[in-house]
Amino acid sequence: MALETIGILHLAKKSCNEVSGGELQLALIARTLVSNPEVLILDEPESHLDIQKQIVILQTIKHLSQARGISCIINTHYPNHASI
């Protein structure tokens, strides 16, 4: 299940307006996993999030890339995030 893969199973019954921005972003990533993509294209997935959630998002994307062999293309305004 995609929610388990991302680590947000606890959000399954919550509405969009009941979760944080970072949780919503993780839910959107989980939604894309349902179709078993070969490539993820993300436009500033860490925008408008605090630094802790930015790191969680980027580490999640990195894990998906490594564990599932998904290619990820990320547009970001934070050059330092390329090293995560």
C-alpha positions in Angstrom: 0.0 0.0 0.0 1.4 3.4 -1.0 0.5 5.1 2.3 2.6 2.4 4.2 5.5 2.9 1.8 5.6 6.6 2.5 4.9 6.1 6.2 1.7 8.0 6.4 -0.9 5.3 7.0 -2.1 7.2 10.0 -3.4 9.9 7.6 -5.7 7.5 5.6 -9.0 8.9 7.0 -8.0 12.5 7.3 -9.1 15.2 4.9 -6.7 17.5 3.1 -7.5 20.4 5.4 -6.7 18.4 8.5 -3.0 17.7 7.7 0.1 19.8 7.5 1.7 20.9 4.3 4.5 18.3 4.6 1.9 15.6 5.2 -0.1 16.7 2.3 3.0 16.6 0.1 3.8 13.1 1.3 0.1 12.1 0.5 0.5 13.5 -3.0 3.7 11.4 -3.5 1.9 8.3 -2.2 -1.0 9.0 -4.7 1.5 8.9 -7.6 2.9 5.5 -6.4 -0.5 3.8 -7.0 0.2 3.9 -10.7 3.7 2.3 -10.3 5.6 5.1 -12.1 9.0 4.7 -13.7 9.7 8.5 -13.4 8.6 11.1 -10.9 8.8 14.8 -11.9 8.4 17.1 -9.0 8.2 20.8 -9.1 9.6 22.3 -5.9 8.2 19.5 -3.7 9.8 21.1 -0.6 8.5 24.6 -1.1 6.7 26.4 1.7 7.7 23.7 4.2 9.9 24.0 7.3 13.4 22.6 7.0 12.6 19.4 8.9 9.7 18.5 6.5 11.9 19.5 3.5 14.4 16.9 4.6 11.7 14.3 5.1 10.3 14.9 1.6 13.7 14.7 0.0 14.8 11.6 1.9 11.5 10.0 1.0 12.1 10.7 -2.7 15.6 9.4 -2.5 14.4 6.2 -0.8 11.8 5.7 -3.5 14.4 6.2 -6.2 16.8 3.7 -4.6 14.3 1.0 -3.4 11.9 1.0 -6.3 14.2 2.1 -9.1 12.1 5.2 -9.8 13.9 8.0 -11.6 13.2 11.4 -10.0 13.5 14.8 -11.6 13.2 17.6 -9.1 13.1 21.3 -9.7 14.2 23.3 -6.7 15.4 26.8 -5.7 17.7 25.2 -3.0 21.0 24.1 -4.5 22.0 22.5 -1.2 19.2 20.0 -1.5 21.0 18.3 -4.4 23.3 16.7 -1.8 20.5 15.0 0.2 
